């Protein structure tokens, strides 16, 4: 078991949450909570310069609960016009995103 680890960094209005380890039913709420707090912060920023990046190259595993946390964050971001994108998806996650059709909604071109 590879524990979930989140690191948040900020640079020029972009907040990046780097995710590593296993994102599953036992850890999805940790990520969901972090992203929800950051999106609330973005909602208070009025100048439109806030964007959120979820960098997932360090993920060793993701399940449906992990995908659900990302979809929930994307829905919240869309509802408040905050750009959110997932980057660095490892091959197994890219395949899962493609199979579920979430690649078009969560990742950048």
DSSP file (Angstrom, degrees, kcal/mol; ACC not computed):
  #  RESIDUE AA STRUCTURE BP1 BP2  ACC     N-H-->O    O-->H-N    N-H-->O    O-->H-N    TCO  KAPPA ALPHA  PHI   PSI    X-CA   Y-CA   Z-CA
    1    1 A X              0   0    0      0, 0.0     2,-0.7     0, 0.0    20,-0.0   0.000 360.0 360.0 360.0 129.4    0.0    0.0    0.0
    2    2 A X        -     0   0    0      3,-0.0    20,-2.1    59,-0.0    58,-0.2  -0.911 360.0-129.3-107.1 107.7    1.3    3.4   -1.1
    3    3 A X        -     0   0    0     -2,-0.7     2,-0.2    18,-0.2    20,-0.1  -0.170  25.0-104.1 -61.3 149.2   -0.1    6.1    1.1
    4    4 A X        -     0   0    0     17,-0.2     2,-0.4    18,-0.2    17,-0.2  -0.513  38.5-172.3 -71.5 136.3   -1.7    9.2   -0.5
    5    5 A X  E     -A   20   0A   0     15,-2.6    15,-2.2    -2,-0.2     2,-0.4  -0.996   4.1-168.3-134.6 129.3    0.5   12.3   -0.4
    6    6 A X  E     -A   19   0A   0     -2,-0.4     2,-0.4    13,-0.2    13,-0.2  -0.955   3.9-176.1-119.0 134.8   -0.7   15.8   -1.4
    7    7 A X  E     -A   18   0A   0     11,-1.9    11,-3.1    -2,-0.4     2,-0.5  -0.999   9.4-158.1-129.0 130.3    1.5   18.8   -2.0
    8    8 A X  E     +A   17   0A   0     -2,-0.4     2,-0.3     9,-0.2     9,-0.2  -0.917  14.5 173.3-111.8 132.5    0.1   22.2   -2.8
    9    9 A X  E     -A   16   0A   0      7,-2.5     7,-2.8    -2,-0.5     2,-0.4  -0.945  15.8-149.2-133.7 157.5    2.1   24.9   -4.5
   10   10 A X  E     +A   15   0A   0     -2,-0.3     2,-0.3     5,-0.2     5,-0.2  -0.981  19.4 163.4-130.8 137.9    1.2   28.3   -5.9
   11   11 A X  E >   -A   14   0A   0      3,-2.3     3,-1.9    -2,-0.4    -2,-0.0  -0.848  69.4 -24.9-156.8 117.6    2.7   30.3   -8.8
   12   12 A X  T 3  S-     0   0    0     -2,-0.3     3,-0.1     1,-0.3    -2,-0.0   0.867 126.3 -43.2  49.6  48.7    1.2   33.3  -10.6
   13   13 A X  T 3  S+     0   0    0      1,-0.2    38,-2.2    37,-0.1     2,-0.5   0.423 115.3 112.8  82.8  -2.6   -2.4   32.5   -9.8
   14   14 A X  E <   -Ab  11  51A   0     -3,-1.9    -3,-2.3    36,-0.2     2,-0.5  -0.913  50.0-160.8-106.0 127.2   -2.1   28.8  -10.5
   15   15 A X  E     -Ab  10  52A   0     36,-3.0    38,-2.9    -2,-0.5     2,-0.5  -0.924   8.7-163.1-105.1 125.6   -2.5   26.4   -7.6
   16   16 A X  E     -Ab   9  53A   0     -7,-2.8    -7,-2.5    -2,-0.5     2,-0.6  -0.936   8.4-164.4-113.6 127.7   -1.1   23.0   -8.2
   17   17 A X  E     -Ab   8  54A   0     36,-3.0    38,-2.1    -2,-0.5     2,-0.5  -0.945  11.7-155.9-108.2 112.6   -2.0   20.0   -6.1
   18   18 A X  E     -Ab   7  55A   0    -11,-3.1   -11,-1.9    -2,-0.6     2,-0.5  -0.783  10.6-162.0 -90.5 128.0    0.5   17.2   -6.7
   19   19 A X  E     +A    6   0A   0     36,-3.1    39,-0.9    -2,-0.5     2,-0.3  -0.928  15.1 166.5-116.0 129.7   -1.0   13.8   -5.9
   20   20 A X  E     +Ab   5  58A   0    -15,-2.2   -15,-2.6    -2,-0.5    39,-0.3  -0.958  41.6  28.7-138.6 160.2    1.1   10.6   -5.3
   21   21 A X  E    S- b   0  59A   0     37,-2.2    39,-2.8    -2,-0.3    40,-1.2  -0.676 103.6 -18.8  95.4-150.4    0.4    7.2   -3.9
   22   22 A X  E     - b   0  61A   0    -20,-2.1     2,-0.7    -2,-0.3    40,-0.2  -0.852  48.2-165.0-103.4 125.9   -3.0    5.4   -3.9
   23   23 A X  E     + b   0  62A   0     38,-2.8    40,-1.7    -2,-0.5    43,-0.4  -0.895  40.9 126.4-109.2 101.0   -6.2    7.4   -4.6
   24   24 A X  S >> S-     0   0    0     -2,-0.7     4,-2.7    38,-0.2     3,-1.4  -0.670  76.3 -63.7-142.1-168.8   -9.0    5.0   -3.6
   25   25 A X  T 34 S+     0   0    0      1,-0.3     4,-0.3    -2,-0.2    -2,-0.0   0.800 129.9  51.9 -57.9 -29.9  -12.1    4.7   -1.4
   26   26 A X  T 34 S+     0   0    0      1,-0.1    -1,-0.3     2,-0.1     4,-0.1   0.701 124.0  24.9 -79.7 -19.4   -9.9    5.1    1.7
   27   27 A X  T X> S+     0   0    0     -3,-1.4     4,-1.3     2,-0.1     3,-1.1   0.510  91.4  94.4-123.6  -9.2   -8.2    8.3    0.6
   28   28 A X  H 3X S+     0   0    0     -4,-2.7     4,-2.9     1,-0.3     5,-0.2   0.851  83.1  57.8 -58.6 -36.6  -10.5   10.0   -1.9
   29   29 A X  H 3> S+     0   0    0     -4,-0.3     4,-2.4     1,-0.2    -1,-0.3   0.805 100.2  58.4 -66.9 -27.4  -12.1   12.2    0.7
   30   30 A X  H <> S+     0   0    0     -3,-1.1     4,-2.0     2,-0.2    -1,-0.2   0.950 111.7  40.2 -64.7 -48.0   -8.7   13.7    1.6
   31   31 A X  H  X S+     0   0    0     -4,-1.3     4,-2.8     2,-0.2     5,-0.3   0.932 114.3  53.2 -65.4 -45.4   -8.2   14.8   -2.0
   32   32 A X  H  X S+     0   0    0     -4,-2.9     4,-2.5     1,-0.2    -2,-0.2   0.911 109.7  49.1 -56.4 -43.4  -11.9   15.9   -2.3
   33   33 A X  H  X S+     0   0    0     -4,-2.4     4,-2.3     2,-0.2    -1,-0.2   0.917 111.5  48.1 -63.5 -44.2  -11.5   18.0    0.9
   34   34 A X  H  X S+     0   0    0     -4,-2.0     4,-2.2     1,-0.2    -2,-0.2   0.939 114.7  45.3 -62.4 -47.0   -8.3   19.7   -0.3
   35   35 A X  H  X S+     0   0    0     -4,-2.8     4,-2.5     1,-0.2    -2,-0.2   0.883 111.3  53.3 -66.6 -37.6   -9.7   20.5   -3.7
   36   36 A X  H  X S+     0   0    0     -4,-2.5     4,-2.1    -5,-0.3    -1,-0.2   0.923 109.7  48.3 -62.0 -44.4  -13.0   21.8   -2.2
   37   37 A X  H  X S+     0   0    0     -4,-2.3     4,-2.0     1,-0.2    -2,-0.2   0.918 112.9  47.9 -62.8 -43.1  -11.1   24.2    0.1
   38   38 A X  H  X S+     0   0    0     -4,-2.2     4,-2.2     1,-0.2    -1,-0.2   0.883 111.1  50.5 -66.4 -37.6   -9.0   25.5   -2.8
   39   39 A X  H  X S+     0   0    0     -4,-2.5     4,-2.0     2,-0.2    -1,-0.2   0.854 107.5  53.5 -70.2 -33.2  -12.0   26.0   -5.0
   40   40 A X  H  X S+     0   0    0     -4,-2.1     4,-0.8     2,-0.2    -2,-0.2   0.921 109.1  49.8 -62.3 -42.5  -13.8   27.9   -2.2
   41   41 A X  H >X S+     0   0    0     -4,-2.0     3,-1.0     1,-0.2     4,-0.7   0.916 108.8  52.0 -60.0 -43.6  -10.7   30.1   -2.1
   42   42 A X  H >< S+     0   0    0     -4,-2.2     3,-1.0     1,-0.3    -1,-0.2   0.866 102.1  60.4 -61.8 -36.4  -10.9   30.5   -5.8
   43   43 A X  H 3< S+     0   0    0     -4,-2.0    -1,-0.3     1,-0.3    -2,-0.2   0.750 102.8  52.1 -63.5 -23.5  -14.5   31.6   -5.5
   44   44 A X  H << S+     0   0    0     -3,-1.0     2,-0.6    -4,-0.8    -1,-0.3   0.628  88.9  91.2 -86.5 -14.4  -13.4   34.5   -3.4
   45   45 A X    <<  -     0   0    0     -3,-1.0     3,-0.4    -4,-0.7     5,-0.1  -0.734  54.9-176.6 -83.4 118.7  -10.9   35.6   -5.9
   46   46 A X        +     0   0    0     -2,-0.6    -1,-0.1     1,-0.2    -4,-0.0   0.597  65.8  73.6 -94.7 -12.2  -12.7   38.1   -8.1
   47   47 A X  S    S-     0   0    0      1,-0.1    -1,-0.2     0, 0.0    -2,-0.0   0.435  96.3-124.2 -89.2   3.7  -10.0   39.0  -10.7
   48   48 A X  S    S+     0   0    0     -3,-0.4    -2,-0.1    -6,-0.2    -1,-0.1   0.698  77.0 117.6  70.0  20.2  -10.3   35.7  -12.6
   49   49 A X        +     0   0    0     -7,-0.1     2,-0.5    33,-0.0    -1,-0.1   0.293  43.9 102.9-103.2  11.2   -6.6   34.8  -12.3
   50   50 A X        +     0   0    0     -8,-0.1    33,-0.6    -5,-0.1     2,-0.3  -0.818  40.5 166.2 -98.9 127.6   -7.0   31.6  -10.2
   51   51 A X  E     -bc  14  83A   0    -38,-2.2   -36,-3.0    -2,-0.5     2,-0.5  -0.972  23.4-141.2-135.1 156.1   -6.7   28.2  -11.9
   52   52 A X  E     -bc  15  84A   0     31,-2.9    33,-1.9    -2,-0.3     2,-0.4  -0.962  12.3-171.0-122.6 128.7   -6.3   24.8  -10.3
   53   53 A X  E     -bc  16  85A   0    -38,-2.9   -36,-3.0    -2,-0.5     2,-0.7  -0.972   9.2-159.0-118.3 131.4   -4.0   22.0  -11.6
   54   54 A X  E     -bc  17  86A   0     31,-2.8    33,-2.3    -2,-0.4     2,-0.6  -0.930  12.0-161.6-110.0 106.8   -4.1   18.5  -10.2
   55   55 A X  E     +bc  18  87A   0    -38,-2.1   -36,-3.1    -2,-0.7     3,-0.2  -0.804  15.9 171.6 -95.6 116.8   -0.8   16.8  -11.1
   56   56 A X  E >   +     0   0A   0     31,-2.9     3,-2.1    -2,-0.6    34,-0.5   0.154  37.3 116.3-116.6  17.6   -1.2   13.1  -10.9
   57   57 A X  E 3  S+     0   0A   0      1,-0.3    -1,-0.2    30,-0.2   -37,-0.1   0.743  77.7  57.7 -62.0 -20.9    2.0   11.6  -12.3
   58   58 A X  E 3  S+b   20   0A   0    -39,-0.9   -37,-2.2    -3,-0.2    -1,-0.3   0.403  77.3 119.1 -89.8   2.9    2.9   10.2   -8.9
   59   59 A X  E <   -b   21   0A   0     -3,-2.1   -37,-0.2   -39,-0.3    34,-0.1  -0.511  37.3-178.3 -70.8 133.0   -0.3    8.1   -8.6
   60   60 A X  E    S+     0   0A   0    -39,-2.8     2,-0.3     1,-0.3   -38,-0.2   0.586  72.2   9.4-100.3 -15.9    0.3    4.4   -8.3
   61   61 A X  E     -b   22   0A   0    -40,-1.2   -38,-2.8   -59,-0.1    -1,-0.3  -0.968  57.2-178.1-161.7 144.1   -3.4    3.5   -8.2
   62   62 A X  E     -b   23   0A   0     -2,-0.3   -38,-0.2   -40,-0.2     2,-0.2  -0.981   8.4-176.2-144.7 138.4   -6.8    5.1   -8.7
   63   63 A X     >  -     0   0    0    -40,-1.7     4,-2.3    -2,-0.3     3,-0.3  -0.553  49.4 -77.9-119.6-171.3  -10.3    3.6   -8.3
   64   64 A X  H  > S+     0   0    0      1,-0.2     4,-2.4     2,-0.2     5,-0.1   0.839 128.7  54.7 -60.6 -35.3  -13.8    4.8   -8.9
   65   65 A X  H  > S+     0   0    0      2,-0.2     4,-1.8     1,-0.2    -1,-0.2   0.896 108.4  49.2 -66.1 -38.9  -13.8    6.7   -5.6
   66   66 A X  H  > S+     0   0    0    -43,-0.4     4,-1.7    -3,-0.3    -2,-0.2   0.917 111.6  48.1 -64.7 -44.0  -10.7    8.6   -6.7
   67   67 A X  H  X S+     0   0    0     -4,-2.3     4,-2.6     1,-0.2    -2,-0.2   0.899 108.4  56.0 -61.5 -39.5  -12.2    9.4  -10.1
   68   68 A X  H  X S+     0   0    0     -4,-2.4     4,-2.6     1,-0.2    -1,-0.2   0.877 104.1  52.7 -60.7 -38.5  -15.4   10.5   -8.3
   69   69 A X  H  X S+     0   0    0     -4,-1.8     4,-2.0     2,-0.2    -1,-0.2   0.900 111.4  46.6 -64.1 -40.4  -13.3   13.0   -6.2
   70   70 A X  H  X S+     0   0    0     -4,-1.7     4,-2.4     2,-0.2    -2,-0.2   0.901 113.0  48.7 -68.4 -41.1  -11.8   14.5   -9.4
   71   71 A X  H  X S+     0   0    0     -4,-2.6     4,-2.6     2,-0.2    -2,-0.2   0.908 110.1  52.2 -65.2 -41.8  -15.2   14.7  -11.1
   72   72 A X  H  X S+     0   0    0     -4,-2.6     4,-2.2     2,-0.2    -1,-0.2   0.921 111.1  47.0 -59.4 -45.0  -16.7   16.4   -8.1
   73   73 A X  H  X S+     0   0    0     -4,-2.0     4,-2.8     2,-0.2    -2,-0.2   0.907 111.3  51.6 -64.2 -41.5  -14.0   19.0   -8.1
   74   74 A X  H  X S+     0   0    0     -4,-2.4     4,-2.7     2,-0.2    -2,-0.2   0.914 109.6  49.8 -62.0 -42.5  -14.4   19.5  -11.9
   75   75 A X  H  X S+     0   0    0     -4,-2.6     4,-2.1     2,-0.2    -1,-0.2   0.917 112.5  46.9 -62.6 -43.5  -18.1   20.0  -11.4
   76   76 A X  H  X S+     0   0    0     -4,-2.2     4,-1.0     2,-0.2    -2,-0.2   0.925 112.7  50.1 -63.2 -44.3  -17.5   22.6   -8.6
   77   77 A X  H ><>S+     0   0    0     -4,-2.8     5,-2.8     1,-0.2     3,-0.6   0.915 111.0  48.8 -61.1 -44.6  -14.9   24.3  -10.7
   78   78 A X  H ><5S+     0   0    0     -4,-2.7     3,-1.3     1,-0.2    -1,-0.2   0.893 106.2  57.0 -63.3 -39.5  -17.2   24.6  -13.7
   79   79 A X  H 3<5S+     0   0    0     -4,-2.1    -1,-0.2     1,-0.3    -2,-0.2   0.742 116.0  36.1 -66.2 -21.7  -20.0   25.9  -11.7
   80   80 A X  T <<5S-     0   0    0     -4,-1.0    -1,-0.3    -3,-0.6    -2,-0.2   0.211 112.7-113.6-115.5  14.5  -17.9   28.8  -10.5
   81   81 A X  T < 5 +     0   0    0     -3,-1.3     2,-0.5    -4,-0.2    -3,-0.2   0.865  65.3 146.0  57.0  41.1  -15.9   29.4  -13.8
   82   82 A X      < -     0   0    0     -5,-2.8    -1,-0.2    -6,-0.1     2,-0.2  -0.944  51.2-122.2-106.4 122.1  -12.6   28.3  -12.3
   83   83 A X  E     +c   51   0A   0    -33,-0.6   -31,-2.9    -2,-0.5     2,-0.4  -0.432  36.2 176.0 -63.7 132.4  -10.3   26.5  -14.7
   84   84 A X  E     +c   52   0A   0    -33,-0.2     2,-0.3    -2,-0.2   -31,-0.2  -0.998   2.1 171.0-137.3 133.1   -9.3   23.0  -13.4
   85   85 A X  E     -c   53   0A   0    -33,-1.9   -31,-2.8    -2,-0.4     2,-0.5  -0.995  26.7-136.5-142.6 151.9   -7.2   20.5  -15.3
   86   86 A X  E     -cd  54 107A   0     20,-3.0    22,-0.9    -2,-0.3     2,-0.3  -0.908  30.3-178.8-104.9 129.7   -5.6   17.1  -14.5
   87   87 A X  E     +c   55   0A   0    -33,-2.3   -31,-2.9    -2,-0.5   -30,-0.2  -0.865  50.7  31.0-126.9 160.6   -2.1   16.7  -15.8
   88   88 A X        +     0   0    0     -2,-0.3    -1,-0.1     1,-0.2     2,-0.1   0.706  66.6 179.3  73.3  22.2    0.5   14.0  -15.8
   89   89 A X        -     0   0    0     -3,-0.2    -1,-0.2     4,-0.1   -32,-0.2  -0.367  27.4-125.4 -61.0 126.8   -1.8   11.0  -15.8
   90   90 A X    >>  -     0   0    0    -34,-0.5     4,-2.6    -2,-0.1     3,-0.7  -0.279  32.3 -97.2 -65.9 161.4    0.2    7.7  -15.9
   91   91 A X  H 3> S+     0   0    0      1,-0.3     4,-2.3     2,-0.2     5,-0.2   0.848 123.5  51.9 -51.4 -42.4   -0.7    5.3  -18.7
   92   92 A X  H 3> S+     0   0    0      1,-0.2     4,-1.8     2,-0.2    -1,-0.3   0.879 113.0  45.2 -65.3 -36.0   -3.1    3.2  -16.6
   93   93 A X  H <> S+     0   0    0     -3,-0.7     4,-2.9     2,-0.2     5,-0.2   0.889 109.8  54.3 -74.0 -39.2   -5.0    6.3  -15.5
   94   94 A X  H  X S+     0   0    0     -4,-2.6     4,-2.5     1,-0.2    -2,-0.2   0.916 109.3  49.5 -58.3 -41.9   -5.1    7.7  -19.0
   95   95 A X  H  X S+     0   0    0     -4,-2.3     4,-2.8    -5,-0.2    -1,-0.2   0.928 111.3  48.5 -62.6 -45.2   -6.6    4.4  -20.2
   96   96 A X  H  X S+     0   0    0     -4,-1.8     4,-2.1     1,-0.2     6,-0.3   0.910 112.1  49.0 -61.8 -43.0   -9.2    4.5  -17.3
   97   97 A X  H  X>S+     0   0    0     -4,-2.9     6,-1.6     2,-0.2     5,-1.4   0.896 112.6  48.3 -63.3 -39.9  -10.1    8.1  -18.2
   98   98 A X  H ><5S+     0   0    0     -4,-2.5     3,-0.6    -5,-0.2    -2,-0.2   0.934 111.2  49.3 -66.4 -45.7  -10.4    7.2  -21.9
   99   99 A X  H 3<5S+     0   0    0     -4,-2.8    -2,-0.2     1,-0.2    -1,-0.2   0.881 115.9  43.1 -61.3 -39.8  -12.7    4.1  -21.1
  100  100 A X  H 3<5S-     0   0    0     -4,-2.1    -1,-0.2    -5,-0.2    -2,-0.2   0.572 110.0-121.4 -83.8  -9.6  -14.9    6.2  -18.9
  101  101 A X  T <<5S+     0   0    0     -4,-0.8     3,-0.5    -3,-0.6     4,-0.2   0.546  81.5 117.9  80.7   7.0  -15.0    9.1  -21.2
  102  102 A X    >>< +     0   0    0     -5,-1.4     4,-2.4    -6,-0.3     3,-1.0   0.624  49.7  83.5 -82.4 -12.3  -13.6   11.4  -18.6
  103  103 A X  H 3> S+     0   0    0     -6,-1.6     4,-1.5     1,-0.3    -1,-0.2   0.877  89.3  52.1 -59.1 -37.5  -10.5   12.2  -20.5
  104  104 A X  H 34 S+     0   0    0     -3,-0.5    -1,-0.3    -7,-0.2    -2,-0.2   0.714 117.3  38.9 -71.1 -19.5  -12.3   14.9  -22.5
  105  105 A X  H <4 S+     0   0    0     -3,-1.0    -2,-0.2    -4,-0.2    -1,-0.2   0.736 123.6  32.2-102.1 -27.4  -13.5   16.6  -19.2
  106  106 A X  H  < S+     0   0    0     -4,-2.4   -20,-3.0   -21,-0.1     2,-0.3   0.743 106.0  62.3-106.7 -26.7  -10.6   16.3  -16.9
  107  107 A X  B  < S-d   86   0A   0     -4,-1.5     2,-0.2    -5,-0.4   -20,-0.1  -0.698  74.5-119.8-108.0 155.9   -7.4   16.5  -18.9
  108  108 A X              0   0    0    -22,-0.9    -3,-0.1    -2,-0.3    -2,-0.1  -0.596 360.0 360.0 -87.8 153.4   -5.9   19.2  -21.0
  109  109 A X              0   0    0     -2,-0.2    -1,-0.1    -5,-0.1    -5,-0.0   0.506 360.0 360.0 -63.2 360.0   -5.3   18.6  -24.7
